[in-house]
Amino acid sequence: MDQNQRTKSSLIKENNFFLPNFCAVKSVFILSIGAQLIAFMLILATGDILSESWDELGLLSVYVQWIALASAGVLCMSRHWLAKLSLPFAAIAAYLLIVLTTGIIAACAQYLLLKVNYQWGSTPETIGQFVTRCVSISAILALVALRYFYIQQQWKQRIELESQARVEALQSRIRPHFLFNSMNIIASLIQANPLKAEQAVEDLSEIFRATLRDTGSMVPLSEEWVLCRNYLRIEGLRLGDRLTIDADLTAVPEDAAIPMLTLQPLMENAIYHGIQALESGGTIRVEGTMLENMICIRLSNPVPPPSQRRASQGNQIAMANIGHRLNLLFGSHAKLKVNAMPQEYEVTLIFPYLKSGV
């Protein structure tokens, strides 16, 4: 058990490491593009006419790519070891590894160029002079890059902590009236309809269990919808015929990953700000569609006229939390759209299809 805990702690520390994972294809691709831009910048800094410097540009591009990819490989292989060190020592070690890698490649490259009698630039250089120049450039660029990675990691960490705090606030925001009403309904059903009372207790326990789970959980859409149905069954006992549900999620894969407590707060807002406020109640409509690899879930409910609507900050908090989590987990691919019409309130969730657990 202790070994498992140490392994889990090591993985968490490695995932929170300030350097990006250079074993990932995306990181290597971005690094390769950046290296090519540096090659263009260096060739332009010589002042030569670009149309007359294609040979040098090609050679310089290959050389810079060698340094960039070799440095990425070294950082990839040493990532597990670096993540165990304290931040200052990890940063110094990563910096020295990049500089050392540059020095070795520069020495090998200049040695090969001298062997084939190729002169780099207008002034002949010894291996020592060439290595010193390349290491100096690499040292400056590595310092800037490591500083950028550190600032980016701190920013990401602040965003995640803020998101976690918001989700925890959302999870703890079980309206007292919902709890009291649920308990009163259960008490009244114990003698009149014990089976419904038992079902209501089970539904309420599932809702509370969900609020105690890990705030960063991604769950299958089917599991999130079961939680919504638990909530709707309890509210259905209170509202009776005033609450109608028209849901069709058959077009959306059941294993689609969705942040936990995404749909349930939307249902809660639909009832609290819409159905409950209408004397005749209304219908909550939920429709799921797929467009290529994107999932679209549209939820709508009737609302009172604008003059009769209650002012509440809770609705804005829930919407902000959901939108923030979608953006954090899916980036710019996810969207939360709200369309507040005179007699209807519509919320649309759009996010990529990812299988739960992958």
GUMARKE-510085 format. One record per residue (C-alpha): residue in one letter; x, y, z; residue number from 1. Coordinates in steps of 0.001 Angstrom, whole numbers, plus 500000, padded with zeros to 6 digits. Layout:
BEGIN
+------+--------+--------+--------+-----+
! code !     c1 !     c2 !     c3 ! pos !
+------+--------+--------+--------+-----+
!    A !      X !      Y !      Z ! NUM !
...
+------+--------+--------+--------+-----+
This chain:
BEGIN
+------+--------+--------+--------+-----+
! code !     c1 !     c2 !     c3 ! pos !
+------+--------+--------+--------+-----+
!    M ! 500000 ! 500000 ! 500000 !   1 !
!    D ! 502851 ! 502364 ! 500856 !   2 !
!    Q ! 504514 ! 501609 ! 497518 !   3 !
!    N ! 501274 ! 502399 ! 495664 !   4 !
!    Q ! 500954 ! 505688 ! 497509 !   5 !
!    R ! 504534 ! 506619 ! 496681 !   6 !
!    T ! 503970 ! 505733 ! 493025 !   7 !
!    K ! 500781 ! 507778 ! 492898 !   8 !
!    S ! 502503 ! 510714 ! 494600 !   9 !
!    S ! 505385 ! 510496 ! 492116 !  10 !
!    L ! 502999 ! 510521 ! 489160 !  11 !
!    I ! 501127 ! 513535 ! 490524 !  12 !
!    K ! 504392 ! 515403 ! 491054 !  13 !
!    E ! 505549 ! 514534 ! 487532 !  14 !
!    N ! 502258 ! 515721 ! 486028 !  15 !
!    N ! 502594 ! 519026 ! 487889 !  16 !
!    F ! 506199 ! 519501 ! 486743 !  17 !
!    F ! 506864 ! 522914 ! 485220 !  18 !
!    L ! 508455 ! 521539 ! 482041 !  19 !
!    P ! 506086 ! 520312 ! 479322 !  20 !
!    N ! 506169 ! 516633 ! 478446 !  21 !
!    F ! 508657 ! 516500 ! 475578 !  22 !
!    C ! 507777 ! 512828 ! 475057 !  23 !
!    A ! 504421 ! 513976 ! 473637 !  24 !
!    V ! 504079 ! 514448 ! 469882 !  25 !
!    K ! 502354 ! 517824 ! 470284 !  26 !
!    S ! 505227 ! 519258 ! 472352 !  27 !
!    V ! 507842 ! 517982 ! 469893 !  28 !
!    F ! 505908 ! 519428 ! 466948 !  29 !
!    I ! 505629 ! 522877 ! 468585 !  30 !
!    L ! 509331 ! 522761 ! 469509 !  31 !
!    S ! 510220 ! 521866 ! 465925 !  32 !
!    I ! 508233 ! 524819 ! 464577 !  33 !
!    G ! 509905 ! 527129 ! 467104 !  34 !
!    A ! 513346 ! 525834 ! 466133 !  35 !
!    Q ! 512655 ! 526534 ! 462474 !  36 !
!    L ! 511597 ! 530097 ! 463304 !  37 !
!    I ! 514856 ! 530567 ! 465211 !  38 !
!    A ! 516756 ! 529339 ! 462145 !  39 !
!    F ! 514986 ! 531928 ! 459986 !  40 !
!    M ! 515761 ! 534614 ! 462564 !  41 !
!    L ! 519469 ! 533704 ! 462666 !  42 !
!    I ! 519844 ! 533687 ! 458891 !  43 !
!    L ! 518087 ! 537069 ! 458635 !  44 !
!    A ! 520382 ! 538478 ! 461336 !  45 !
!    T ! 523415 ! 537885 ! 459090 !  46 !
!    G ! 522173 ! 540562 ! 456704 !  47 !
!    D ! 522633 ! 538310 ! 453656 !  48 !
!    I ! 520079 ! 538313 ! 450860 !  49 !
!    L ! 517677 ! 535459 ! 451569 !  50 !
!    S ! 517482 ! 534331 ! 447937 !  51 !
!    E ! 521252 ! 533830 ! 447974 !  52 !
!    S ! 521351 ! 532014 ! 451319 !  53 !
!    W ! 519195 ! 528945 ! 450728 !  54 !
!    D ! 522109 ! 526545 ! 451216 !  55 !
!    E ! 523054 ! 528140 ! 454522 !  56 !
!    L ! 519406 ! 528273 ! 455597 !  57 !
!    G ! 518978 ! 524580 ! 454885 !  58 !
!    L ! 522136 ! 523659 ! 456765 !  59 !
!    L ! 521289 ! 525958 ! 459652 !  60 !
!    S ! 517746 ! 524539 ! 459859 !  61 !
!    V ! 519072 ! 520993 ! 460105 !  62 !
!    Y ! 521591 ! 522055 ! 462748 !  63 !
!    V ! 519031 ! 523919 ! 464890 !  64 !
!    Q ! 516555 ! 521029 ! 464573 !  65 !
!    W ! 519240 ! 518623 ! 465766 !  66 !
!    I ! 519828 ! 520707 ! 468874 !  67 !
!    A ! 516111 ! 521203 ! 469563 !  68 !
!    L ! 515127 ! 517550 ! 469097 !  69 !
!    A ! 518169 ! 516228 ! 470948 !  70 !
!    S ! 517437 ! 518569 ! 473878 !  71 !
!    A ! 513802 ! 517430 ! 473842 !  72 !
!    G ! 514939 ! 513804 ! 473899 !  73 !
!    V ! 517268 ! 514405 ! 476838 !  74 !
!    L ! 514549 ! 516246 ! 478800 !  75 !
!    C ! 512072 ! 513497 ! 477927 !  76 !
!    M ! 514334 ! 510741 ! 479251 !  77 !
!    S ! 515288 ! 512697 ! 482377 !  78 !
!    R ! 511785 ! 514033 ! 483136 !  79 !
!    H ! 511045 ! 511396 ! 485787 !  80 !
!    W ! 514318 ! 512168 ! 487558 !  81 !
!    L ! 513966 ! 515934 ! 487254 !  82 !
!    A ! 510430 ! 515857 ! 488681 !  83 !
!    K ! 511788 ! 514397 ! 491931 !  84 !
!    L ! 514054 ! 517415 ! 492510 !  85 !
!    S ! 513056 ! 520689 ! 494068 !  86 !
!    L ! 512098 ! 523430 ! 491627 !  87 !
!    P ! 515414 ! 525382 ! 491743 !  88 !
!    F ! 517562 ! 522244 ! 491314 !  89 !
!    A ! 515274 ! 520878 ! 488586 !  90 !
!    A ! 515487 ! 524156 ! 486670 !  91 !
!    I ! 519293 ! 524304 ! 486996 !  92 !
!    A ! 519653 ! 520648 ! 485959 !  93 !
!    A ! 517382 ! 521110 ! 482922 !  94 !
!    Y ! 519287 ! 524265 ! 481952 !  95 !
!    L ! 522653 ! 522503 ! 482157 !  96 !
!    L ! 521341 ! 519519 ! 480168 !  97 !
!    I ! 520233 ! 521806 ! 477326 !  98 !
!    V ! 523529 ! 523699 ! 477289 !  99 !
!    L ! 525566 ! 520483 ! 477459 ! 100 !
!    T ! 523545 ! 518928 ! 474629 ! 101 !
!    T ! 524098 ! 522032 ! 472512 ! 102 !
!    G ! 527853 ! 521955 ! 473193 ! 103 !
!    I ! 528174 ! 518298 ! 472185 ! 104 !
!    I ! 526188 ! 518719 ! 468974 ! 105 !
!    A ! 528030 ! 521949 ! 468096 ! 106 !
!    A ! 531423 ! 520254 ! 468549 ! 107 !
!    C ! 530388 ! 517283 ! 466408 ! 108 !
!    A ! 528879 ! 519511 ! 463704 ! 109 !
!    Q ! 531941 ! 521780 ! 463430 ! 110 !
!    Y ! 534253 ! 518770 ! 463396 ! 111 !
!    L ! 532330 ! 517287 ! 460446 ! 112 !
!    L ! 532311 ! 520630 ! 458602 ! 113 !
!    L ! 536067 ! 520970 ! 459011 ! 114 !
!    K ! 536532 ! 517423 ! 457745 ! 115 !
!    V ! 534693 ! 518252 ! 454505 ! 116 !
!    N ! 536424 ! 521658 ! 454242 ! 117 !
!    Y ! 533168 ! 523608 ! 454592 ! 118 !
!    Q ! 533478 ! 527082 ! 456078 ! 119 !
!    W ! 530506 ! 528312 ! 458120 ! 120 !
!    G ! 530158 ! 532056 ! 457634 ! 121 !
!    S ! 532696 ! 534504 ! 456303 ! 122 !
!    T ! 535191 ! 534105 ! 459164 ! 123 !
!    P ! 536893 ! 530736 ! 459816 ! 124 !
!    E ! 536339 ! 529392 ! 463338 ! 125 !
!    T ! 537962 ! 526700 ! 465402 ! 126 !
!    I ! 535839 ! 524064 ! 467102 ! 127 !
!    G ! 536224 ! 525880 ! 470431 ! 128 !
!    Q ! 535139 ! 529228 ! 469031 ! 129 !
!    F ! 532119 ! 527715 ! 467273 ! 130 !
!    V ! 531055 ! 525760 ! 470373 ! 131 !
!    T ! 531408 ! 528849 ! 472556 ! 132 !
!    R ! 529225 ! 530904 ! 470224 ! 133 !
!    C ! 526547 ! 528231 ! 469948 ! 134 !
!    V ! 526488 ! 527510 ! 473671 ! 135 !
!    S ! 526127 ! 531227 ! 474430 ! 136 !
!    I ! 523124 ! 531520 ! 472121 ! 137 !
!    S ! 521622 ! 528318 ! 473516 ! 138 !
!    A ! 522146 ! 529486 ! 477093 ! 139 !
!    I ! 520194 ! 532693 ! 476465 ! 140 !
!    L ! 517357 ! 530953 ! 474628 ! 141 !
!    A ! 517159 ! 528153 ! 477207 ! 142 !
!    L ! 516931 ! 530688 ! 480037 ! 143 !
!    V ! 514072 ! 532495 ! 478313 ! 144 !
!    A ! 512285 ! 529209 ! 477506 ! 145 !
!    L ! 512573 ! 527814 ! 481033 ! 146 !
!    R ! 511297 ! 531085 ! 482459 ! 147 !
!    Y ! 508339 ! 530936 ! 480080 ! 148 !
!    F ! 507569 ! 527321 ! 481017 ! 149 !
!    Y ! 507680 ! 528220 ! 484712 ! 150 !
!    I ! 505325 ! 531190 ! 484315 ! 151 !
!    Q ! 502968 ! 529111 ! 482164 ! 152 !
!    Q ! 502922 ! 526313 ! 484755 ! 153 !
!    Q ! 502200 ! 528766 ! 487570 ! 154 !
!    W ! 499382 ! 530311 ! 485554 ! 155 !
!    K ! 497910 ! 526889 ! 484767 ! 156 !
!    Q ! 498160 ! 525878 ! 488421 ! 157 !
!    R ! 496322 ! 529028 ! 489511 ! 158 !
!    I ! 493604 ! 528364 ! 486942 ! 159 !
!    E ! 493203 ! 524767 ! 488142 ! 160 !
!    L ! 493054 ! 525793 ! 491795 ! 161 !
!    E ! 490507 ! 528466 ! 490983 ! 162 !
!    S ! 488467 ! 525989 ! 488981 ! 163 !
!    Q ! 488640 ! 523417 ! 491773 ! 164 !
!    A ! 487480 ! 526008 ! 494301 ! 165 !
!    R ! 484572 ! 526960 ! 492068 ! 166 !
!    V ! 483544 ! 523344 ! 491573 ! 167 !
!    E ! 483743 ! 522696 ! 495307 ! 168 !
!    A ! 481539 ! 525721 ! 495865 ! 169 !
!    L ! 479106 ! 524376 ! 493289 ! 170 !
!    Q ! 479128 ! 520931 ! 494864 ! 171 !
!    S ! 478444 ! 522332 ! 498319 ! 172 !
!    R ! 475689 ! 524587 ! 497002 ! 173 !
!    I ! 472761 ! 522240 ! 497727 ! 174 !
!    R ! 469917 ! 524636 ! 498255 ! 175 !
!    P ! 468491 ! 524224 ! 501774 ! 176 !
!    H ! 464949 ! 524344 ! 500439 ! 177 !
!    F ! 465671 ! 521333 ! 498220 ! 178 !
!    L ! 466982 ! 519327 ! 501167 ! 179 !
!    F ! 464114 ! 520308 ! 503475 ! 180 !
!    N ! 461497 ! 519671 ! 500794 ! 181 !
!    S ! 463037 ! 516292 ! 500002 ! 182 !
!    M ! 463011 ! 515236 ! 503647 ! 183 !
!    N ! 459413 ! 516388 ! 504066 ! 184 !
!    I ! 458361 ! 514483 ! 500943 ! 185 !
!    I ! 460096 ! 511337 ! 502165 ! 186 !
!    A ! 458454 ! 511665 ! 505590 ! 187 !
!    S ! 454996 ! 512036 ! 504030 ! 188 !
!    L ! 455526 ! 509006 ! 501755 ! 189 !
!    I ! 456785 ! 506591 ! 504403 ! 190 !
!    Q ! 453274 ! 505472 ! 505308 ! 191 !
!    A ! 451376 ! 506427 ! 502149 ! 192 !
!    N ! 453804 ! 504916 ! 499636 ! 193 !
!    P ! 456852 ! 503189 ! 501181 ! 194 !
!    L ! 458288 ! 502200 ! 497782 ! 195 !
!    K ! 458375 ! 505807 ! 496561 ! 196 !
!    A ! 459856 ! 506891 ! 499886 ! 197 !
!    E ! 462603 ! 504292 ! 499537 ! 198 !
!    Q ! 463315 ! 505395 ! 495957 ! 199 !
!    A ! 463496 ! 509040 ! 497055 ! 200 !
!    V ! 465998 ! 508161 ! 499794 ! 201 !
!    E ! 468165 ! 506305 ! 497265 ! 202 !
!    D ! 467971 ! 509213 ! 494801 ! 203 !
!    L ! 468910 ! 511726 ! 497478 ! 204 !
!    S ! 471851 ! 509598 ! 498629 ! 205 !
!    E ! 473157 ! 509361 ! 495041 ! 206 !
!    I ! 473036 ! 513154 ! 494716 ! 207 !
!    F ! 474959 ! 513615 ! 497955 ! 208 !
!    R ! 477459 ! 510939 ! 496934 ! 209 !
!    A ! 478153 ! 512840 ! 493712 ! 210 !
!    T ! 478887 ! 516049 ! 495614 ! 211 !
!    L ! 481564 ! 514233 ! 497631 ! 212 !
!    R ! 483458 ! 512852 ! 494648 ! 213 !
!    D ! 486685 ! 514210 ! 493197 ! 214 !
!    T ! 486045 ! 517690 ! 491784 ! 215 !
!    G ! 488051 ! 516954 ! 488644 ! 216 !
!    S ! 486143 ! 513802 ! 487716 ! 217 !
!    M ! 485121 ! 513141 ! 484143 ! 218 !
!    V ! 482212 ! 510716 ! 483986 ! 219 !
!    P ! 480303 ! 509035 ! 481149 ! 220 !
!    L ! 477309 ! 510979 ! 479903 ! 221 !
!    S ! 475077 ! 508083 ! 480913 ! 222 !
!    E ! 476228 ! 508397 ! 484527 ! 223 !
!    E ! 475639 ! 512159 ! 484565 ! 224 !
!    W ! 472172 ! 511627 ! 483123 ! 225 !
!    V ! 471350 ! 509037 ! 485821 ! 226 !
!    L ! 472228 ! 511689 ! 488415 ! 227 !
!    C ! 469896 ! 514131 ! 486634 ! 228 !
!    R ! 467081 ! 511595 ! 486694 ! 229 !
!    N ! 467621 ! 511031 ! 490419 ! 230 !
!    Y ! 467258 ! 514749 ! 490979 ! 231 !
!    L ! 464245 ! 515065 ! 488661 ! 232 !
!    R ! 462426 ! 512182 ! 490367 ! 233 !
!    I ! 462691 ! 513940 ! 493714 ! 234 !
!    E ! 461520 ! 517251 ! 492281 ! 235 !
!    G ! 458762 ! 515393 ! 490443 ! 236 !
!    L ! 457358 ! 514228 ! 493768 ! 237 !
!    R ! 457085 ! 517865 ! 494842 ! 238 !
!    L ! 455916 ! 519478 ! 491612 ! 239 !
!    G ! 453767 ! 516632 ! 490320 ! 240 !
!    D ! 452167 ! 517282 ! 486926 ! 241 !
!    R ! 453715 ! 520748 ! 486774 ! 242 !
!    L ! 457042 ! 519183 ! 485787 ! 243 !
!    T ! 457425 ! 517376 ! 482472 ! 244 !
!    I ! 460656 ! 516082 ! 480966 ! 245 !
!    D ! 461167 ! 515635 ! 477229 ! 246 !
!    A ! 464673 ! 514204 ! 476770 ! 247 !
!    D ! 466331 ! 512607 ! 473763 ! 248 !
!    L ! 470036 ! 511794 ! 474074 ! 249 !
!    T ! 470004 ! 508715 ! 471835 ! 250 !
!    A ! 472106 ! 510463 ! 469181 ! 251 !
!    V ! 474958 ! 511043 ! 471657 ! 252 !
!    P ! 477306 ! 508181 ! 472704 ! 253 !
!    E ! 476666 ! 507072 ! 476281 ! 254 !
!    D ! 480402 ! 506762 ! 476941 ! 255 !
!    A ! 481088 ! 510400 ! 476049 ! 256 !
!    A ! 483184 ! 512007 ! 478793 ! 257 !
!    I ! 481629 ! 515016 ! 480501 ! 258 !
!    P ! 482677 ! 516916 ! 483640 ! 259 !
!    M ! 480751 ! 515653 ! 486645 ! 260 !
!    L ! 477889 ! 517889 ! 487808 ! 261 !
!    T ! 477445 ! 519612 ! 484454 ! 262 !
!    L ! 473878 ! 518753 ! 483501 ! 263 !
!    Q ! 472433 ! 518449 ! 487017 ! 264 !
!    P ! 473009 ! 522144 ! 487915 ! 265 !
!    L ! 471378 ! 523104 ! 484611 ! 266 !
!    M ! 468337 ! 521022 ! 485547 ! 267 !
!    E ! 468292 ! 522633 ! 488966 ! 268 !
!    N ! 468353 ! 526113 ! 487458 ! 269 !
!    A ! 465639 ! 525175 ! 484958 ! 270 !
!    I ! 463319 ! 524118 ! 487789 ! 271 !
!    Y ! 464204 ! 526846 ! 490268 ! 272 !
!    H ! 464097 ! 529777 ! 487838 ! 273 !
!    G ! 461566 ! 528385 ! 485360 ! 274 !
!    I ! 459175 ! 525554 ! 486182 ! 275 !
!    Q ! 458732 ! 526385 ! 489865 ! 276 !
!    A ! 458054 ! 530047 ! 489133 ! 277 !
!    L ! 455230 ! 529210 ! 486692 ! 278 !
!    E ! 451796 ! 528436 ! 488085 ! 279 !
!    S ! 451119 ! 525856 ! 485391 ! 280 !
!    G ! 454683 ! 524511 ! 485367 ! 281 !
!    G ! 456196 ! 523464 ! 482062 ! 282 !
!    T ! 458431 ! 521097 ! 480132 ! 283 !
!    I ! 462212 ! 520821 ! 480306 ! 284 !
!    R ! 463498 ! 519733 ! 476921 ! 285 !
!    V ! 466882 ! 518081 ! 476515 ! 286 !
!    E ! 468241 ! 517171 ! 473084 ! 287 !
!    G ! 471606 ! 515722 ! 472185 ! 288 !
!    T ! 473115 ! 515735 ! 468707 ! 289 !
!    M ! 476451 ! 514906 ! 467084 ! 290 !
!    L ! 478192 ! 516974 ! 464421 ! 291 !
!    E ! 481304 ! 515162 ! 463233 ! 292 !
!    N ! 483297 ! 514725 ! 466458 ! 293 !
!    M ! 481483 ! 517409 ! 468443 ! 294 !
!    I ! 478681 ! 516793 ! 470937 ! 295 !
!    C ! 475881 ! 519322 ! 471258 ! 296 !
!    I ! 473448 ! 519155 ! 474183 ! 297 !
!    R ! 470641 ! 521697 ! 474170 ! 298 !
!    L ! 468483 ! 522257 ! 477274 ! 299 !
!    S ! 465493 ! 524610 ! 477291 ! 300 !
!    N ! 462724 ! 525477 ! 479724 ! 301 !
!    P ! 459904 ! 528029 ! 479937 ! 302 !
!    V ! 460396 ! 531070 ! 482156 ! 303 !
!    P ! 458129 ! 533774 ! 483553 ! 304 !
!    P ! 457995 ! 537179 ! 481864 ! 305 !
!    P ! 461069 ! 539338 ! 482539 ! 306 !
!    S ! 459108 ! 541523 ! 484984 ! 307 !
!    Q ! 458268 ! 538494 ! 487152 ! 308 !
!    R ! 461670 ! 536812 ! 487210 ! 309 !
!    R ! 463533 ! 536647 ! 490477 ! 310 !
!    A ! 467028 ! 538078 ! 490655 ! 311 !
!    S ! 469496 ! 535392 ! 491662 ! 312 !
!    Q ! 473255 ! 535157 ! 491642 ! 313 !
!    G ! 473126 ! 531367 ! 491877 ! 314 !
!    N ! 472221 ! 530922 ! 488236 ! 315 !
!    Q ! 475192 ! 533042 ! 487136 ! 316 !
!    I ! 477555 ! 531154 ! 489454 ! 317 !
!    A ! 476471 ! 527772 ! 488077 ! 318 !
!    M ! 476826 ! 528945 ! 484468 ! 319 !
!    A ! 480245 ! 530464 ! 485161 ! 320 !
!    N ! 481453 ! 527260 ! 486832 ! 321 !
!    I ! 480264 ! 525025 ! 484026 ! 322 !
!    G ! 481726 ! 527253 ! 481319 ! 323 !
!    H ! 485023 ! 527557 ! 483186 ! 324 !
!    R ! 485392 ! 523789 ! 483621 ! 325 !
!    L ! 484516 ! 523056 ! 480003 ! 326 !
!    N ! 487128 ! 525565 ! 478873 ! 327 !
!    L ! 489741 ! 524146 ! 481233 ! 328 !
!    L ! 489178 ! 520539 ! 480148 ! 329 !
!    F ! 488487 ! 520993 ! 476436 ! 330 !
!    G ! 490041 ! 524383 ! 475693 ! 331 !
!    S ! 488626 ! 526525 ! 472914 ! 332 !
!    H ! 486843 ! 523493 ! 471431 ! 333 !
!    A ! 484146 ! 523674 ! 474135 ! 334 !
!    K ! 481445 ! 526326 ! 474254 ! 335 !
!    L ! 478607 ! 527240 ! 476569 ! 336 !
!    K ! 475909 ! 529300 ! 474880 ! 337 !
!    V ! 472989 ! 530925 ! 476687 ! 338 !
!    N ! 469955 ! 532260 ! 474853 ! 339 !
!    A ! 467565 ! 534088 ! 477181 ! 340 !
!    M ! 464313 ! 534677 ! 475318 ! 341 !
!    P ! 461174 ! 536395 ! 476672 ! 342 !
!    Q ! 459367 ! 533108 ! 477360 ! 343 !
!    E ! 462126 ! 530528 ! 477175 ! 344 !
!    Y ! 465627 ! 530013 ! 478492 ! 345 !
!    E ! 467993 ! 527871 ! 476411 ! 346 !
!    V ! 471456 ! 526573 ! 477251 ! 347 !
!    T ! 473664 ! 524809 ! 474700 ! 348 !
!    L ! 476766 ! 522786 ! 475571 ! 349 !
!    I ! 479245 ! 522005 ! 472793 ! 350 !
!    F ! 482347 ! 519901 ! 473469 ! 351 !
!    P ! 484501 ! 517255 ! 471726 ! 352 !
!    Y ! 483626 ! 513584 ! 471927 ! 353 !
!    L ! 486117 ! 511805 ! 474124 ! 354 !
!    K ! 485514 ! 508336 ! 475475 ! 355 !
!    S ! 485236 ! 508264 ! 479246 ! 356 !
!    G ! 488286 ! 506730 ! 480884 ! 357 !
!    V ! 490582 ! 507400 ! 477896 ! 358 !
+------+--------+--------+--------+-----+
